[in-house]
Amino acid sequence: MKNIADLIFPDVKLTPEDLEKKYPKRDLKDGACVTRFAPSPTGFIHLGNLWSTLIGERLAHLSGGVFYIRLEDTDQKREIEGATRGIFNFLKNFDLNIDEGFQQGGEVGNYGPYIQSERMEIYRVYAKKLVSEGKAYPCFCSPEELDKIRENQAAVKENTGYYGKWAKCRDLSFEEIKNKIDNGESYIIRFKSFGDENKRIAVNDLIKGLLDPPENIRDELVLKSDGLPTYHFAHVVDDYLMRTTHVVRGEEYLSTLPVHVQMFEALGWQSPHYMQHAHLLKRDGESKRKLSKRKDPELALDYYGKTGYIPQCLKEYIMTLLNSNYEEWRLANPHEDLNNFDFTVEKLSPSGALFDLNKLNDISKNYISLLSSDEIYNYVKNWAEIYDEDFYKILEENQKYAKDILSIGRGGEKPRKDITFIREVKNYMSFFYEELFEPDYKMPEVFEKKPEITEDIIKKIAEDYINIYDSNDDSTAWFDKIKTLAGKYNFASDMKLYRKNPQDYKGSVADVSMILRIAVCGRQNSPDMYDVFKIMGKERIMKRLERFIFRNE
Ligand code: GLU
C-alpha cells in the first residue's frame, strides 16, 4: 500500500514521528485535564456551547490543566460571516479563561496551529499513514454512483452506506488507482472500516455512563474532494496531537462516536475521555422538548446580549443546572467568585436539563438589585453603546443625573428588584428625560369609582402643587405638604380614617400622590416619589406640572 500512499501524497515528507516530537506529551501533574472549546464558524454561539465550555473550563482549571480553543473551519461552504467575531465576543463576555489556542491578534501555545484550515499538512501526514497501512483508500465514486449504490441497497433491503461488499473502491489495485488519477478523475480518501456490525464498542462516557453502540462498518470520509479533512478525522488528529484528555461536547456526536473510536484505534492512539451532554430542554405546555434553533430565540447567546442579561447571571444559572448543590453554595457564599465552587463531574446529569427563563430572571433581578449605581450605569451605558445609540448619548451627556436616577432604591437593606435585564432600563428611566418623555396621563381605574375626583379637582391639585413644592423640603416636610393639599380638597390624609369612612371623602392622600405622580412622571408607576422629585429638580417638575395642566389646550 506504500506505493499507493506515495502516489497520492508525493509531497508529504513529514512523518508521524516528526509530529510526535513537535507536539510532545504535556508536562502537567497527574490528573490534570486538557480540554478544549472547538467551535465551527458555521453558526451562532448557543447555550449548548456555554454549557460545554463551562464544563471544559472548570474541569481544566480545577485540575491544574489546560483549556484551549481550536477553530474547526473545515466546512468552508457553510461558514457564515461574523461567526468568528461571535466566538471572541462570547469568550470575552463570559469571561471564560482560555489558556491557549486561536485568539484575537494571534495564536498562543505550542500545539498549534489552532485553526484547522492551517493544519492541512498535518492531516495529510496521517491520511498518508492510514493509506500506506491499508486502513484508508482513494474512492473515485461519483455522487451518481453513490446514489445508485444506495438504490441497490434499498432494493435488497440492506443498510445504506459505503461499506463492505458495496464499497467498490476498497480493493482497487495500484494500477487501477494510478490510471484513474492519471485520467484526472477526482477522488476522496475513505477510511477502511474494520468494524463488525454484530459487535459493540464499549465507551465509558463520564456524563452518560457506559455506552455500547454497534461498531461502525461504514467507510467514512477522511479527506473530502477539496482535500479538506472531515470533522471525524480532523478532530481525532487534533485531539491527539494537542494532547486533549477530555472531549466535552453535545450528544449530537453520539451517533458518530463509533467512527471516532475506530479512527483513534486505527491510528494507534488511545481515545480521550468522552463527556457528551444532553441537550437543554424547554417546557412546552405539559411536556418538555429540546430547545430549537428555529423556534426558540433564547437558544442563541446573542439573545441575552441584545436583551441585556448580564453574562455573569447566565453563568450562575447554568452552574445551578450543572451541579445541583451550586445554589446552596451560592446562598452561603453570596460574594464568592464562582470559580471557587467545588465543581464536580459526578453531579452532571446524563439527561437533559430544563432551561427555565423565569429562574434566570430571578437570578438576574437579584444580581442587578445588588449592583451599585456606578456599576449598573456602566452596564447600561455599555449595552446602549451597542444597541441604542441615542440612549447612549443621553447617558453620556449627564452622567451624574443618570447615576442619581439609577441610585434610587439601591444600597439599602432591601434593594428594589424591578430590573430584570438591561434593556428594561431605558423605559425605567425614560420619564426623567424630556427627549424620551412620552406621558400617559390616564388616571387609575379606581378613580372611576370616585366620581368626585373630577378633572377640575385634578387640575387644581396640580396647580396648587406648583406653589408649594420646595426642593429643600426633607421627606417628612415634603409629604406633610401633600397631606395638607389633600385636606384642602377633602381627601383623607389619614389612611385609617379613610378606610373606615370612605364616603366622607373624595379620596385619600394616596390618590393625591397618584395625581402628582402622573402629572410629573406621566405614568402610574415610579420608584419612590420623593427621591424621583429630588433628582428631577424644581425646574423640571414645574415644567411637567404646566405641561400636565395645559395638556388639553
Ligand atoms: N466543531 C464542532 C462543533 O462546533 C465541535 C465538536 C467538538 O467539540 O468536538 O459542533
Boltz pocket constraint, residues with backbone or C-beta under 6 A from the ligand:
constraints:
  - pocket:
      binder: B
      contacts: [[A, 36], [A, 37], [A, 38], [A, 39], [A, 40], [A, 72], [A, 235], [A, 247], [A, 248], [A, 249]]
      max_distance: 6.0
